[in-house]
Amino acid sequence: MFKIDEKALDIILDKMIDTVSNSKREIVEISEQSRQEFEILTAELLKTRLEVTETINKGEQLEAHVKLARKRLAEVSRNFTKYTEDEVRSAYEKAHALQMELAYIRQKEKMLIERRNDLELRLKRLEQTVKRAENLVSQISVILNYLSSDLQQVNEVLNDAREKQEFGLRIIEAQEDERKRLSREIHDGPAQMLANVMMRSELIERVSRERGMDEALKEIKDLRIMVRSALYEVRKIIYDLRPMALDDLGLIPTLKRYLSTTEEYNKIPIKFVNLGEEMRLPPRFEVALFRLVQEAVQNALKHADANEIQVKIELRKKSGKLIIKDNGKGFDPTNKKDGSFGIMGMKERIELLKGEITFDSGLGKGTMITIDVPLIVEDD
């Protein structure tokens, strides 16, 4: 028998909490710096806008003076015998001086407008950075609460030091994997799309000036599609973190919403059938069952090339059953390479719930996943 080494696990948990706390502080500092820069740039933008207005007004006034000076110069040139040499020279110098001043004002106006546009773009980016930082701080706060409370009770659940160490290491690895996955998804998805949206918006401005509003409207339609894709990716990432509707509405309504959104975006029919009762389950069951459906559907979309998916669920007082079926290219369940980490994760969730999962599939035959889970339904 191994002696329970509570100190070793406490050290691991303390290090995890310190790491997450430091990350939170760093993000808060980034957010505060961005907010301060936002305020400075906002003041500078207001000042620049006033200067642009003043410069435009001054340019219009100078343009009127230039017209008068040119008119005077033309009159003097036509009737130079009526005017003295000094008067002719004075008319020419005045017209030239006003023309040079007008050119300077127009150049200044152009530079100020470019500065104003640059400040507006930087402010939009800073605003996005502040919002992302605030969201990350909120998420990290949830993680800290979890680490500070639930994980501190692990000592009462684990039976020996080996299980504790493995559990702590698996949590650390899962956190790092989740960070990498989220970083990759944000970089390849919303971040890339938003960068394209920014460039496309600048293109629309040029198209409207050079080719007219009809061409610009076509570009706007394409831009709307890109924004819609970015919105879907953001919602998907939120769902991956934890769908808020799961806590508020329960498993069945959340599945309906998730499958409906997925169907709408991917343009693939997803049929959802609830054969049992629409009741609430303990949170760990709702989260696990939702993740199982999510993983199965994403596998069907990404790897199976399916064009039709069916999801059936039946919840009873003491048991729950899930069937996820697709008409994709299928795989060989006996081949571990085909199983990948997604299927391994599904099996691990089922083991934690003390349930059973079976994969009925073959190359070119589609896939049917059957899940049976014993439930402990809490009485109202």
FIMAR-224930 format. One record per atom (N, C-alpha, C): residue in one letter; x, y, z. Coordinates in steps of 0.2 Angstrom, whole numbers, plus 5000, padded with zeros to 4 digits. Layout:
# residues N
aXYZ/...
# end
This chain:
# residues 380
m500449945000/m500050005000/m500450065000/f500250114996/f500650184996/f500350225001/k500750265004/k500550315009/k500350375005/i499750405007/i499550465004/i499950525005/d500250544999/d500650605000/d500250664998/e499950695003/e499550755002/e499950815001/k500550825003/k500950885002/k501150884995/a501350834992/a501550834985/a500950864980/l500350834981/l499850864977/l499650934979/d499750954985/d499651024987/d500151074984/i500751044983/i501251084980/i501051094972/i500851044969/i500651044962/i500051094961/l499551094966/l498951134965/l499151204967/d499651214972/d499851284973/d500251314967/k500651274964/k500951304958/k500451314952/m499951274951/m499451284946/m499151354947/i498951364954/i498551424956/i499051484955/d499651474957/d500151534956/d500151554948/t500251494944/t500351514937/t499751544934/v499151524936/v498551554933/v498451624936/s498651634942/s498551704945/s499051744942/n499651724940/n500151764937/n499851784930/s499551734926/s499351744920/s498751794920/k498351794925/k497751844926/k498051914927/r498551914931/r498851984933/r499152014926/e499451974922/e499751994916/e499252024911/i498751984911/i498152004906/i497852064909/v497752074915/v497452134918/v497952194917/e498552184917/e499052244915/e498952254908/i498952204904/i498852224897/i498252264895/s497652234899/s497052274898/s497052344900/e497352354906/e497452424909/e497852464904/q498452444902/q498852484897/q498452494891/s498052444888/s497752464882/s497152514883/r496852514889/r496352554891/r496652624891/q497252634895/q497552704895/q497752724888/e498052684884/e498152704877/e497552724873/f497052684875/f496352704871/f496152774873/e496252794880/e495952854882/e496452914879/i497052904878/i497552944875/i497352954868/l497252904864/l497152904857/l496452934856/t495952924860/t495352954860/t495353034860/a495753054865/a495853134865/a496253154859/e496753124857/e497153144851/e496653144845/l496253094844/l495753094839/l495253154839/l495053164845/l494553224845/l494953284843/k495553294845/k495953354843/k496053354835/t496253294833/t496353294826/t495753304821/r495153284824/r494553294820/r494453374820/l494553404826/l494453474826/l494953514821/e495553484821/e496053514816/e495853504809/v495653444807/v495353434801/v494853484799/t494353494803/t493753534802/t494053604800/e494453634805/e494753694804/e495153704798/t495553654796/t495953654790/t495553654784/i495053614784/i494553614778/i494253684777/n494053714783/n493653784783/n494153834780/k494853834783/k495353884781/k495453874773/g495553804771/g495653794764/g495053824759/e494453814762/e493953844758/e493953924757/q494153954763/q494254024763/q494754044758/l495354014759/l495954024755/l495754014747/e495353964746/e495253954739/e494854014736/a494354044740/a493954094738/a494454154737/h494954164741/h495454224740/h495854214734/v496054144733/v496454134727/v496054154721/k495454134721/k494954144715/k494954224713/l494854264719/l494854334718/l495554364716/a496154334719/a496754354717/a496954334709/r496654284707/r496754264700/r496354304695/k495754324698/k495354374694/k495754434693/r495954464699/r496354524699/r496954524694/l497354464695/l497954464691/l497754454683/a497154424682/a496954424675/a496754494672/e496454524676/e496254594674/e496854644673/v497354634678/v497954674677/v498354654671/s498354584669/s498754564664/s498354584657/r497754584657/r497354614651/r497454684650/n497454724655/n497554794655/n498154824658/f498754794656/f499354814660/f499554884659/t499254914653/t499454984652/t499155034657/k498655004660/k498255054664/k498555054671/y499054994673/y499254994679/y500055004679/t500255024685/t500955034686/t501354964686/e501954964686/e502354904686/e502354874693/d502354914698/d502254894705/d501554864706/e501054884703/e500354854704/e500354784701/v500654784695/v500654714691/v501054664696/r501654684698/r502054644702/r501654624708/s501354674712/s500954654718/s500454604717/a500054614711/a499554564710/a499754494708/y500354494705/y500654424704/y500854394710/e501254434714/e501554404720/e500954384725/k500454424725/k499954404730/k499554344728/a499454334721/a499154274718/a499554214720/h500254224718/h500654164719/h500754144727/a500754194731/a500854184738/a500154144741/l499554164739/l498954134741/l498954064738/q499154054732/q499153984729/q499653934733/m500253964735/m500653924739/m500353904745/e500053954749/e499753944755/e499253894754/l498853894749/l498253844748/l498553774747/a499053774743/a499353704742/a499653674749/y499953714753/y500153694760/y499553674764/i499053714764/i498453694768/i498153624765/r498053614759/r497853554756/r498253494758/q498953504758/q499353454760/q499253434767/k499253484771/k499053474779/k498453444780/e497953464776/e497253434777/e497353354775/k497653334770/k497753264768/k498153224773/m498653254776/m499053224782/m498553214788/l498153264790/l497753264795/l497253204794/i496953204788/i496453154787/i496753084788/e497353074785/e497653004786/e497752994793/r497953044797/r498153034804/r497453014808/r496953054806/r496253034809/r496052964807/n496152944801/n495952874799/n496352824803/d496952834804/d497452794807/d497252784814/l497052844817/l496852844825/l496252804826/e495752814821/e495152774821/e495252704821/l495652674816/l495852604816/l496152574822/r496652614824/r497052594831/r496552594837/l496052634837/l495552634842/l495152574842/k494952554836/k494552494835/k494852434837/r495552434835/r495952374837/r496052374845/l496152424848/l496252434855/l495652414859/e495052434856/e494452414859/e494352334859/q494452304853/q494452234853/q494952204858/t495552224858/t496052204863/t495752204870/v495452264872/v495252264879/v494652214880/k494252214875/k493652164876/k493952094877/r494352074873/r494652004873/r495051994880/a495352044882/a495752034889/a495252034894/e494652064894/e494152064899/e493851994899/n493751964893/n493451904893/n493951844896/l494551854894/l495051804897/l495151814904/v495051874907/v495151884914/v494551844917/s493951854914/s493351824917/s493451744917/q493651714911/q493751644911/q494251624916/i494851654917/i495351634921/i495051644928/s494651684930/s494351694937/s493951634938/v493551604933/v493251544934/v493751484935/i494251484932/i494751434933/i495051434940/l495251494942/l495451504948/l495051484954/n494351504953/n493851474958/n493851404958/y493851374952/y493851294952/y494451264955/l495051294954/l495651274957/l495751284964/s495451334966/s495451354974/s494951314978/s494451294975/s493951254978/s493851184977/d493651164971/d493551094969/d494151054970/l494751074967/l495351034967/l495651024974/q495451074978/q495751064985/q495351004989/q494850984986/q494450924989/q494750864986/v495150864981/v495450804978/v495750754983/n496050784988/n496350744993/n495850694997/e495250714997/e494650675000/e494450614995/v494650624989/v494350574984/v494850524982/l495450544981/l495950494978/l496250454984/n496450394983/n496650344988/n497350334989/d497750354984/d498450344985/d498850404981/a499450404983/a499950464980/a499950454972/r500050394970/r500050384962/r499450414959/e498850404961/e498250424958/e498250504958/k498450534964/k498450604965/k498950634959/q499550604959/q500050634954/q499850634947/e499550574945/e499350564938/e498750614937/f498250624942/f497750664941/f497950734940/g498450754944/g498650824944/g499050834937/l499450784935/l499750794928/l499350794923/r498750754923/r498250754918/r497950824917/i497750854923/i497450914923/i497950974920/i498550974921/i499051014918/i499051004911/e499150944909/e499150934902/e498550954898/a497950934901/a497350954898/a497251034897/q497551074903/q497551144902/q497951164897/e498551144896/e499051164891/e498751144884/d498451084883/d498151064877/d497551114875/e497151134880/e496551174879/e496851244877/r497351264880/r497651334878/r497851334871/k498251284869/k498551274862/k497951274857/r497451234859/r496851224854/r496551294853/l496351324859/l496051384859/l496451444855/s497051444856/s497551484853/s497551474845/r497551414843/r497551394836/r496951414833/e496351394836/e495651404834/e495551484833/i495751524838/i495651594837/i496151624832/h496751594831/h497151624826/h496951604819/d496751544818/d496551524812/d495851534810/g495451554815/g494751564814/g494551644814/p494351664820/p494051734821/p494651784819/a495251774822/a495751824821/a495951834814/q495951774810/q496151784803/q495551814799/m494951794801/m494351824797/m494251894799/l494351914805/l494351984807/l494852024803/a495452004802/a495952034798/a495752044791/n495451994788/n495151994781/n494652044781/v494152044786/v493652094786/v493852164786/m494452174790/m494752244790/m494952264783/m495352214780/m495652234773/m495052244768/r494552194769/r493952204764/r493552264765/s493552294771/s493152354772/s493552414769/e494252414769/e494652464766/e494552454759/l494452394756/l494352384749/l493752414747/i493152404751/i492552424749/i492552504748/e492952534753/e492952614752/e493252634746/r493752594744/r494152614737/r493652594731/v493352544732/v492852524726/v492252574726/s492052594731/s491452644731/s491652704728/r492352724729/r492552784725/r492752774718/e493052724717/e493252714710/e492752674705/r492352634708/r491952594703/r491152604705/g491052644710/g490352654711/g490052614716/m489452634719/m489052594724/m488852524722/d488652514716/d488452444714/d488952394716/e489552414713/e490152364715/e490352364722/a490252414726/a490352414733/a489852374736/l489252374734/l488752334737/l488852264736/k489152244731/k489352174730/k489852154735/e490352194736/e490852184741/e490552174748/i490052214749/i489752214756/i489452154757/k489152124752/k488852054752/k489352004754/d489852004751/d490451954752/d490651964759/l490752034761/l490952044768/l490452024773/r489852024772/r489351994777/r489451924778/i489551884772/i489751814773/i490351804777/m490851844777/m491451834781/m491251844788/v490951904789/v490751914796/v490351864799/r489851834795/r489451774798/r489851714800/s490351704795/s490851644797/s491251664803/a491451724804/a491851744810/a491351734816/l490751754816/l490251754821/l490151674823/y490151634818/y490051564820/y490651534823/e491251554821/e491851524824/e491851554831/v491751614833/v491751634840/v491251594844/r490651584841/r490151554845/r490351474846/k490651454841/k490951384842/k491451374848/i491851424848/i492351434853/i492051434860/i491551484860/i491151484867/i490851424869/y490551384864/y490251324865/y490751274868/d491351274865/d491951234867/d492151244874/l492151304876/l492351324883/l491751294888/r491151314886/r490551294890/r489951334888/p489451304885/p488851334883/p488451364889/m488351424889/m488051454895/m487351434895/a486951414889/a486351384890/a486251324893/l486851284894/l486851224898/l486651234905/d486851284908/d486751294915/d486051324916/d485851364911/d485151404912/d484551354909/l484651324904/l484051284901/l484151214902/g484751184902/g484751114903/g485051084896/l485051014896/l485450974891/l485050974884/i484350964885/i483950954878/i483951024874/p483751074878/p483651144874/p484351164871/t484851144875/t485551164873/t485751124867/l485651064867/l485751024861/l485351044855/k484751064856/k484351084850/k484651144847/r484851194851/r485151254849/r485851244845/y486251204849/y486851194846/y486851154839/l486451104838/l486351064832/l486051114827/s485551154829/s485251194824/s485751244821/t486151274825/t486651324823/t487151284819/t487351224821/t487851184817/t487551174810/e486951154810/e486651134803/e486551194799/e486351254802/e486351314798/e486951334795/y487551324798/y488151354796/y488451304791/n488451234792/n488751194788/n488351164782/k487651194782/k487251174777/k487151094776/i487151064781/i487050994781/i486450974786/p485950934784/p485450924788/p485650874794/i485450904800/i485550864806/i484850854810/k484650794810/k484050774813/k484050764820/f483750794825/f483750784832/f483050754834/v483150704838/v482550674841/v482550664848/n482150684852/n482150674859/n481550624861/l481750564863/l481250504864/l481050504872/g481450534876/g481250534883/g481050594886/e481150604892/e480850664896/e481350724895/e481150784895/e481550844895/e481650864902/m482150834906/m482250844913/m482950864914/r483050894920/r483750924922/r484150864925/l484750864923/l485250814926/l485750844930/p486150814935/p486650844938/p487150874933/p487450934935/p487950964930/p488450924926/r488750874930/r489250834927/r488950784921/f488350764922/f488050724917/f487850764911/e487550824912/e487350874907/e488050894902/v488550914906/v489150934902/v489450874898/a489450814902/a489750754898/a489350734892/l488750734893/l488350714887/l488350764881/f488350824883/f488350874878/f489050874874/r489550864878/r490250854875/r490250794870/l489950744872/l489950674868/l489650694862/v489050724862/v488650734856/v489150784851/q489350834855/q489750884851/q490350854848/e490750814851/e491350774848/e491150734842/a490550694843/a490350654838/a490150684832/v489750744833/v489550784827/v490150814823/q490550844827/q491150874824/q491650824820/n491650764823/n492050714819/n491650694813/a491050694813/a490650674807/a490750734801/l490750794804/l490850854799/l491550854796/k492050844801/k492750864799/k493050804796/h492950744798/h493350684796/h492950634792/a492250634793/a491850584789/a491550604782/d491650674781/d491350704775/d490550684775/a490250684780/a489550664780/a489050714777/n488550704774/n488050754772/n487350744775/e487350694780/e486750694784/e486950664791/i486650694796/i486850674803/i486150664807/q486150614811/q485550604816/q485750594823/v485450634827/v485550624835/v484950614838/k484950554842/k484350534846/k484550534853/i484150554858/i484250544865/i483650524869/e483750484874/e483250464878/e483450464885/l483150504889/l483350514896/l482750484900/r482950444905/r482450414910/r482750424917/k482350404922/k482550424929/k483250384930/k483350334928/k483950294930/k484450284924/s484350304918/s484750294913/s484650344907/g485150344903/g485150394897/g485450354891/k485250364885/k485450334879/k485550384874/l486150384870/l486250424865/l486450384859/i486150404853/i486350374847/i486550434842/i487150434839/i487350484834/i487550444828/k487250454823/k487350424816/k487450464811/d487950444806/d488050484800/d488150444794/n488050464788/n488150434782/n488850444779/g489350454783/g490050474780/g490450414778/k491050424777/k491450374774/k491650324779/g491550334786/g491650284791/g492350264792/f492550224797/f493250204798/f493250134801/d493850104802/d493950044805/d494050044812/p493550024817/p493550034824/p494149994827/t494449944823/t494949904826/t495649944825/n495649994821/n496250024819/n496350084824/k496850084828/k496950144833/k497050204830/k497350204824/k497550274820/k496850304818/d496350264816/d495750294814/d495350324820/g495450294826/g495150314832/g495350384834/s495950404833/s496150474835/s496050484842/f496250554844/f496150574851/f495450594853/g495050604848/g494350624849/g493950564852/i494050504849/i493650444851/i493950424858/m494650434859/m494950414865/m494650464871/g494550524869/g494250574874/g493550554876/m493150524871/m492450504872/m492450444876/k492850394875/k492950334879/k493050354887/e493550404888/e493750424894/e493150454898/r492750494894/r492150524897/r491650474900/i491550424895/i491050374897/i491350334903/e491950314903/e492250284909/e492150324916/l492250384915/l492050424921/l491350424923/l490850414919/l490150414920/l489950334921/k490450294921/k490250224922/k489750194917/g489850224911/g489350204906/g489750154900/e489350144895/e489650104889/e489550144883/i490050134878/i490050164872/i490250114866/t489850114861/t490050064855/t490050104849/f490550084844/f490650114838/f490450064833/d489950074829/d489750034823/d489950064817/s490450044814/s490750084808/s491150034803/g491250054797/g491650024792/g491750064787/l492350054783/l492550104778/l491950104773/g491750164771/g491150174766/g490450154769/k490450144775/k489750124778/k489450174783/g489750234784/g489550274789/g489750254796/t489450294801/t489650274808/t489050284812/m488950234817/m488350244822/m488750234829/i488650284833/i488950284840/i488350274845/t488350224849/t487850214854/t488150224861/i487850264865/i488050274872/i487550264877/d487650224882/d487250204888/d487550234894/v487150274898/v487450294904/v486950294910/p487150264915/p486750264921/p486750334924/l486050354926/l485950424928/l485750424935/i485950474939/i485650494945/i485350564945/v484650554944/v484250614943/v484150644950/e484250714951/e484150744957/e483350764958/d483050744963/d482350764964/d482250844965/d481750874963/d481650944964/d481450954971/
# end
